[in-house]
């Protein structure tokens, strides 16, 4: 998916991008703030302009992936069956133009060409019980951390939220610390690896691979406040878990912009996997009907108990093999309602017939979701720049494997063009 590179933007251009993002998010907030399970109860299709409905109605999933999300299948050429309204084309172009690019400097991860489950670039201890996604992330972030350490003279690394610790193998084993990290206060335990080095000589690199919610914010604050920390490499995730206020906005610039508010639903949507969903659309599998079925279930729940809104429904296995009434009955049981409630089968069939509309609306929201992620990450860049630090965002992982693939790299002295070294993949 095309987009804008943070590295090509001056400080003023980044501030203007934040202005543009808040305006666009405000303009399309009704789509971003919608819950797809309320597609029928809130008539979400009817909230779209009539011209958009005409353009999108009847498009099958592969057409949505190609024409709306701009992610055609291999060898596929975009062919519009009708002239789309300018407002919809403008939405599509704006979503592409204002989001940070997620395309790394390599195409297919070369490490999985021989075996899709085993990275050829990692030794056995780093592959054991580790999914391909995590193998790819470990290798790529490890390469970047090594290069960044060399560029900044850091001799020690603190990996916050590291998970497993290797007990055998490395000559210098990791020093493991189990602590709760308060995002609003400094955690001295984070600096424990420095205990064998004089404080005046210590140079520390902080990193976090998909540090959840406020944990990413804590990394930024430790980088800002601790003189020993010379560099930062942070990949965030779970934006919906950010404290509000406290976790966003961080920068004075974004905090002063109208339309800066990002409620829970918008931040949750920013965590979706756009590339993965586009692939599902191209395959047009029966699993795409899950959102339609859940939205139909919501209508039955509201009729039975109007005060019960958007209850969590435990995963129902093999949804695509169920008739819609069977799904509804199992769903009612999971939310504590009588599964034998009389059902309006004609209404359920009518809902099921709108499956492609449900998919189209959800695709619209996914098209816009990267704008929210861009605003959150841009706010972090500006926060660091306002304090005189140097910060960039780089696409480091393959987005098909790892949707949250942008790493925030920060240093306390300028690196100039040497930042480009961090983007390359080792041969």
URTALIN-V991075 format. One record per residue. N is the residue number from 0. RES is the residue in three letters. OMEGA is omega as a letter, one per 40 degrees, with the letter a starting at -180 (none if undefined). NEAR is the number of other ideal C-beta (glycine too) atoms within 12 Angstrom. D_LAST is the distance of its C-alpha to the last C-alpha in Angstrom with 1 decimal. Layout:
N & RES & OMEGA & NEAR & D_LAST
N & RES & OMEGA & NEAR & D_LAST
//
This chain:
0 & UNK & i & 34 & 24.8
1 & UNK & a & 20 & 25.3
2 & UNK & a & 31 & 26.2
3 & UNK & i & 31 & 26.3
4 & UNK & i & 27 & 23.7
5 & UNK & a & 37 & 25.0
6 & UNK & a & 27 & 23.2
7 & UNK & a & 17 & 25.4
8 & UNK & i & 27 & 28.6
9 & UNK & i & 13 & 31.0
10 & UNK & i & 23 & 33.0
11 & UNK & i & 13 & 35.9
12 & UNK & i & 21 & 33.8
13 & UNK & i & 37 & 32.5
14 & UNK & i & 25 & 36.2
15 & UNK & i & 20 & 37.2
16 & UNK & i & 36 & 34.6
17 & UNK & i & 41 & 36.1
18 & UNK & a & 25 & 39.5
19 & UNK & a & 27 & 38.5
20 & UNK & a & 43 & 36.8
21 & UNK & i & 34 & 40.0
22 & UNK & a & 21 & 42.1
23 & UNK & i & 31 & 40.2
24 & UNK & i & 42 & 40.0
25 & UNK & a & 25 & 43.8
26 & UNK & a & 21 & 44.5
27 & UNK & a & 35 & 42.8
28 & UNK & a & 25 & 43.5
29 & UNK & i & 23 & 45.7
30 & UNK & a & 37 & 42.8
31 & UNK & a & 40 & 40.4
32 & UNK & a & 27 & 43.1
33 & UNK & i & 35 & 44.3
34 & UNK & a & 30 & 44.0
35 & UNK & i & 39 & 43.3
36 & UNK & i & 34 & 45.6
37 & UNK & a & 28 & 48.4
38 & UNK & a & 37 & 47.9
39 & UNK & a & 35 & 51.4
40 & UNK & a & 27 & 53.3
41 & UNK & i & 22 & 52.3
42 & UNK & a & 19 & 52.2
43 & UNK & i & 31 & 48.7
44 & UNK & a & 33 & 48.8
45 & UNK & i & 18 & 52.0
46 & UNK & i & 22 & 50.4
47 & UNK & i & 28 & 48.3
48 & UNK & a & 22 & 49.9
49 & UNK & a & 15 & 51.7
50 & UNK & i & 18 & 49.7
51 & UNK & i & 32 & 46.5
52 & UNK & a & 25 & 48.1
53 & UNK & a & 20 & 49.1
54 & UNK & a & 29 & 45.6
55 & UNK & a & 37 & 43.8
56 & UNK & i & 24 & 46.6
57 & UNK & i & 20 & 46.0
58 & UNK & i & 33 & 42.3
59 & UNK & a & 24 & 40.5
60 & UNK & i & 36 & 37.2
61 & UNK & i & 29 & 34.9
62 & UNK & i & 33 & 36.8
63 & UNK & i & 39 & 36.4
64 & UNK & a & 35 & 32.6
65 & UNK & a & 28 & 32.6
66 & UNK & a & 33 & 35.4
67 & UNK & a & 41 & 35.4
68 & UNK & i & 41 & 31.9
69 & UNK & a & 29 & 30.4
70 & UNK & a & 35 & 28.0
71 & UNK & i & 22 & 29.1
72 & UNK & a & 21 & 28.2
73 & UNK & i & 11 & 26.1
74 & UNK & a & 8 & 28.2
75 & UNK & i & 17 & 30.9
76 & UNK & a & 11 & 32.8
77 & UNK & i & 20 & 34.6
78 & UNK & i & 12 & 38.3
79 & UNK & a & 18 & 40.9
80 & UNK & i & 16 & 44.1
81 & UNK & i & 17 & 46.0
82 & UNK & a & 11 & 45.8
83 & UNK & i & 25 & 44.3
84 & UNK & a & 20 & 46.1
85 & UNK & a & 15 & 44.8
86 & UNK & i & 18 & 44.6
87 & UNK & i & 31 & 42.2
88 & UNK & i & 20 & 40.1
89 & UNK & i & 19 & 40.1
90 & UNK & a & 34 & 39.0
91 & UNK & a & 34 & 36.0
92 & UNK & a & 20 & 35.1
93 & UNK & i & 28 & 35.6
94 & UNK & i & 40 & 33.5
95 & UNK & a & 29 & 30.5
96 & UNK & a & 24 & 31.2
97 & UNK & a & 40 & 31.7
98 & UNK & i & 42 & 29.0
99 & UNK & i & 42 & 25.8
100 & UNK & a & 27 & 23.0
101 & UNK & a & 38 & 21.0
102 & UNK & i & 27 & 18.4
103 & UNK & a & 30 & 14.9
104 & UNK & i & 23 & 12.6
105 & UNK & a & 26 & 11.0
106 & UNK & i & 12 & 13.4
107 & UNK & i & 15 & 13.4
108 & UNK & a & 31 & 11.3
109 & UNK & a & 19 & 9.2
110 & UNK & a & 32 & 10.2
111 & UNK & a & 24 & 13.8
112 & UNK & a & 14 & 14.0
113 & UNK & a & 13 & 15.6
114 & UNK & a & 16 & 17.6
115 & UNK & a & 17 & 18.5
116 & UNK & a & 18 & 19.7
117 & UNK & i & 22 & 17.3
118 & UNK & i & 32 & 13.7
119 & UNK & a & 21 & 11.9
120 & UNK & i & 25 & 9.7
121 & UNK & i & 26 & 13.0
122 & UNK & a & 18 & 15.9
123 & UNK & a & 15 & 19.3
124 & UNK & a & 17 & 21.0
125 & UNK & i & 25 & 18.7
126 & UNK & a & 24 & 19.2
127 & UNK & i & 18 & 23.0
128 & UNK & a & 12 & 25.1
129 & UNK & a & 23 & 22.3
130 & UNK & i & 18 & 22.0
131 & UNK & i & 26 & 18.8
132 & UNK & a & 29 & 19.2
133 & UNK & i & 26 & 19.4
134 & UNK & i & 34 & 16.5
135 & UNK & a & 39 & 14.2
136 & UNK & i & 37 & 16.0
137 & UNK & a & 37 & 15.9
138 & UNK & a & 36 & 12.1
139 & UNK & i & 40 & 11.7
140 & UNK & i & 38 & 14.8
141 & UNK & i & 30 & 14.0
142 & UNK & a & 31 & 10.9
143 & UNK & a & 41 & 13.3
144 & UNK & i & 36 & 16.2
145 & UNK & a & 22 & 14.6
146 & UNK & a & 30 & 13.8
147 & UNK & i & 39 & 17.3
148 & UNK & i & 28 & 19.0
149 & UNK & a & 21 & 17.9
150 & UNK & a & 29 & 19.1
151 & UNK & i & 33 & 22.3
152 & UNK & i & 19 & 23.2
153 & UNK & a & 32 & 23.5
154 & UNK & a & 22 & 24.0
155 & UNK & a & 31 & 24.8
156 & UNK & i & 35 & 23.5
157 & UNK & i & 43 & 25.9
158 & UNK & a & 34 & 24.6
159 & UNK & a & 43 & 27.5
160 & UNK & a & 30 & 28.1
161 & UNK & a & 27 & 25.7
162 & UNK & a & 20 & 27.4
163 & UNK & i & 18 & 26.7
164 & UNK & i & 16 & 26.7
165 & UNK & a & 22 & 25.3
166 & UNK & i & 10 & 28.4
167 & UNK & i & 11 & 27.1
168 & UNK & a & 14 & 24.0
169 & UNK & i & 13 & 22.7
170 & UNK & i & 7 & 24.6
171 & UNK & a & 12 & 25.2
172 & UNK & i & 12 & 26.3
173 & UNK & i & 21 & 26.4
174 & UNK & a & 22 & 29.8
175 & UNK & i & 18 & 30.9
176 & UNK & i & 22 & 33.4
177 & UNK & a & 15 & 35.3
178 & UNK & i & 19 & 36.9
179 & UNK & a & 15 & 38.0
180 & UNK & i & 29 & 36.4
181 & UNK & a & 19 & 39.0
182 & UNK & a & 28 & 37.4
183 & UNK & a & 16 & 40.5
184 & UNK & i & 18 & 40.6
185 & UNK & a & 24 & 38.4
186 & UNK & a & 25 & 37.5
187 & UNK & a & 19 & 37.9
188 & UNK & i & 21 & 36.4
189 & UNK & a & 39 & 32.9
190 & UNK & a & 28 & 33.2
191 & UNK & i & 21 & 34.2
192 & UNK & i & 30 & 31.0
193 & UNK & a & 30 & 32.4
194 & UNK & i & 17 & 35.6
195 & UNK & a & 14 & 34.5
196 & UNK & i & 17 & 33.7
197 & UNK & a & 11 & 36.3
198 & UNK & a & 16 & 36.1
199 & UNK & a & 9 & 36.2
200 & UNK & a & 16 & 33.1
201 & UNK & i & 25 & 31.0
202 & UNK & a & 32 & 28.0
203 & UNK & i & 38 & 26.8
204 & UNK & i & 43 & 24.1
205 & UNK & i & 49 & 25.2
206 & UNK & i & 42 & 23.0
207 & UNK & i & 39 & 24.0
208 & UNK & a & 38 & 22.2
209 & UNK & i & 35 & 24.7
210 & UNK & a & 39 & 27.5
211 & UNK & i & 28 & 30.5
212 & UNK & a & 30 & 33.1
213 & UNK & i & 33 & 34.7
214 & UNK & i & 37 & 32.2
215 & UNK & i & 45 & 29.8
216 & UNK & i & 42 & 32.8
217 & UNK & i & 38 & 33.5
218 & UNK & i & 47 & 30.1
219 & UNK & a & 44 & 30.8
220 & UNK & i & 33 & 34.3
221 & UNK & i & 38 & 33.1
222 & UNK & a & 41 & 30.6
223 & UNK & a & 27 & 33.5
224 & UNK & a & 22 & 36.2
225 & UNK & a & 28 & 34.7
226 & UNK & a & 18 & 34.3
227 & UNK & a & 31 & 32.0
228 & UNK & a & 37 & 29.4
229 & UNK & a & 34 & 27.2
230 & UNK & a & 45 & 24.4
231 & UNK & i & 47 & 24.0
232 & UNK & a & 48 & 21.3
233 & UNK & i & 47 & 23.3
234 & UNK & a & 40 & 22.8
235 & UNK & i & 45 & 26.3
236 & UNK & i & 35 & 28.1
237 & UNK & a & 28 & 31.6
238 & UNK & a & 42 & 33.1
239 & UNK & i & 28 & 36.5
240 & UNK & i & 26 & 36.8
241 & UNK & i & 38 & 36.9
242 & UNK & i & 22 & 40.3
243 & UNK & e & 22 & 42.5
244 & UNK & i & 17 & 43.3
245 & UNK & a & 19 & 40.9
246 & UNK & i & 33 & 37.5
247 & UNK & e & 39 & 37.8
248 & UNK & i & 34 & 38.6
249 & UNK & a & 40 & 37.4
250 & UNK & i & 32 & 37.6
251 & UNK & a & 17 & 41.0
252 & UNK & a & 29 & 40.1
253 & UNK & i & 35 & 39.4
254 & UNK & a & 20 & 42.3
255 & UNK & a & 17 & 44.6
256 & UNK & i & 27 & 43.7
257 & UNK & a & 13 & 46.0
258 & UNK & a & 25 & 44.3
259 & UNK & a & 32 & 41.7
260 & UNK & i & 24 & 42.8
261 & UNK & a & 37 & 40.4
262 & UNK & a & 22 & 42.4
263 & UNK & a & 25 & 41.0
264 & UNK & i & 28 & 40.7
265 & UNK & a & 39 & 38.6
266 & UNK & i & 33 & 36.2
267 & UNK & i & 27 & 36.0
268 & UNK & a & 36 & 35.2
269 & UNK & a & 40 & 32.3
270 & UNK & a & 29 & 30.6
271 & UNK & a & 34 & 30.7
272 & UNK & a & 27 & 27.7
273 & UNK & a & 40 & 28.2
274 & UNK & i & 31 & 25.4
275 & UNK & a & 26 & 26.5
276 & UNK & i & 36 & 30.1
277 & UNK & i & 37 & 29.4
278 & UNK & i & 26 & 28.0
279 & UNK & i & 32 & 31.1
280 & UNK & a & 36 & 33.2
281 & UNK & i & 26 & 31.7
282 & UNK & i & 17 & 32.5
283 & UNK & a & 24 & 36.0
284 & UNK & a & 18 & 36.5
285 & UNK & i & 19 & 39.7
286 & UNK & i & 24 & 38.0
287 & UNK & a & 32 & 38.3
288 & UNK & a & 32 & 42.0
289 & UNK & a & 32 & 41.6
290 & UNK & i & 39 & 42.1
291 & UNK & i & 39 & 45.2
292 & UNK & a & 40 & 46.7
293 & UNK & i & 39 & 46.1
294 & UNK & i & 41 & 47.7
295 & UNK & i & 44 & 50.7
296 & UNK & a & 46 & 51.1
297 & UNK & i & 38 & 51.3
298 & UNK & i & 33 & 54.4
299 & UNK & i & 40 & 56.1
300 & UNK & a & 35 & 55.4
301 & UNK & i & 24 & 56.8
302 & UNK & a & 23 & 59.9
303 & UNK & a & 25 & 60.5
304 & UNK & a & 17 & 59.7
305 & UNK & a & 12 & 59.3
306 & UNK & a & 10 & 58.3
307 & UNK & a & 20 & 55.2
308 & UNK & i & 17 & 52.3
309 & UNK & i & 23 & 48.7
310 & UNK & i & 23 & 49.1
311 & UNK & i & 16 & 46.0
312 & UNK & i & 27 & 46.0
313 & UNK & a & 12 & 44.4
314 & UNK & i & 13 & 42.0
315 & UNK & a & 25 & 44.0
316 & UNK & i & 14 & 42.3
317 & UNK & a & 16 & 41.8
318 & UNK & a & 27 & 43.2
319 & UNK & i & 22 & 42.5
320 & UNK & a & 17 & 45.0
321 & UNK & i & 24 & 47.8
322 & UNK & a & 20 & 50.5
323 & UNK & i & 36 & 50.7
324 & UNK & i & 27 & 53.9
325 & UNK & i & 24 & 52.4
326 & UNK & a & 36 & 49.5
327 & UNK & i & 42 & 52.1
328 & UNK & i & 27 & 54.2
329 & UNK & i & 28 & 51.4
330 & UNK & i & 38 & 50.2
331 & UNK & a & 32 & 53.8
332 & UNK & a & 21 & 54.0
333 & UNK & i & 21 & 50.8
334 & UNK & i & 29 & 52.2
335 & UNK & i & 16 & 55.5
336 & UNK & a & 24 & 57.6
337 & UNK & a & 17 & 59.8
338 & UNK & a & 23 & 57.7
339 & UNK & i & 13 & 60.9
340 & UNK & i & 20 & 61.6
341 & UNK & a & 16 & 63.0
342 & UNK & i & 29 & 60.3
343 & UNK & a & 18 & 60.7
344 & UNK & i & 18 & 59.0
345 & UNK & i & 12 & 59.6
346 & UNK & i & 20 & 57.8
347 & UNK & i & 32 & 54.9
348 & UNK & i & 18 & 54.6
349 & UNK & i & 17 & 54.8
350 & UNK & a & 35 & 51.9
351 & UNK & i & 30 & 49.8
352 & UNK & a & 19 & 50.5
353 & UNK & a & 32 & 48.7
354 & UNK & a & 37 & 45.4
355 & UNK & i & 29 & 43.6
356 & UNK & i & 37 & 45.0
357 & UNK & i & 37 & 43.7
358 & UNK & i & 41 & 40.2
359 & UNK & i & 40 & 40.6
360 & UNK & i & 41 & 41.7
361 & UNK & i & 43 & 38.9
362 & UNK & i & 41 & 36.4
363 & UNK & a & 40 & 38.1
364 & UNK & i & 40 & 37.6
365 & UNK & i & 41 & 33.9
366 & UNK & a & 40 & 33.5
367 & UNK & a & 40 & 34.9
368 & UNK & i & 42 & 33.3
369 & UNK & i & 48 & 30.1
370 & UNK & i & 44 & 32.6
371 & UNK & i & 47 & 33.8
372 & UNK & i & 46 & 30.4
373 & UNK & a & 42 & 29.8
374 & UNK & i & 44 & 33.1
375 & UNK & a & 50 & 32.5
376 & UNK & i & 50 & 29.1
377 & UNK & i & 47 & 30.6
378 & UNK & i & 43 & 33.5
379 & UNK & i & 48 & 31.2
380 & UNK & a & 44 & 29.6
381 & UNK & i & 41 & 33.1
382 & UNK & a & 35 & 34.3
383 & UNK & i & 36 & 31.9
384 & UNK & i & 35 & 32.6
385 & UNK & i & 24 & 36.3
386 & UNK & i & 21 & 36.0
387 & UNK & i & 15 & 34.3
388 & UNK & a & 30 & 30.7
389 & UNK & a & 28 & 27.6
390 & UNK & i & 40 & 25.8
391 & UNK & i & 43 & 23.3
392 & UNK & a & 44 & 22.1
393 & UNK & i & 40 & 18.6
394 & UNK & a & 38 & 17.6
395 & UNK & a & 43 & 14.9
396 & UNK & i & 40 & 15.3
397 & UNK & a & 33 & 15.9
398 & UNK & i & 36 & 19.7
399 & UNK & i & 29 & 20.6
400 & UNK & a & 32 & 19.4
401 & UNK & a & 33 & 20.4
402 & UNK & i & 34 & 23.1
403 & UNK & a & 42 & 23.3
404 & UNK & a & 43 & 19.9
405 & UNK & i & 43 & 20.9
406 & UNK & i & 47 & 20.3
407 & UNK & a & 47 & 22.9
408 & UNK & a & 45 & 21.7
409 & UNK & i & 43 & 24.6
410 & UNK & a & 33 & 25.4
411 & UNK & i & 29 & 28.8
412 & UNK & a & 16 & 28.1
413 & UNK & i & 17 & 26.4
414 & UNK & i & 26 & 22.8
415 & UNK & a & 13 & 23.3
416 & UNK & i & 12 & 20.4
417 & UNK & i & 20 & 18.1
418 & UNK & a & 30 & 17.9
419 & UNK & i & 18 & 15.5
420 & UNK & a & 22 & 12.8
421 & UNK & a & 37 & 13.3
422 & UNK & a & 31 & 12.6
423 & UNK & i & 18 & 9.1
424 & UNK & i & 26 & 6.3
425 & UNK & i & 18 & 3.8
426 & UNK & none & 8 & 0.0
//
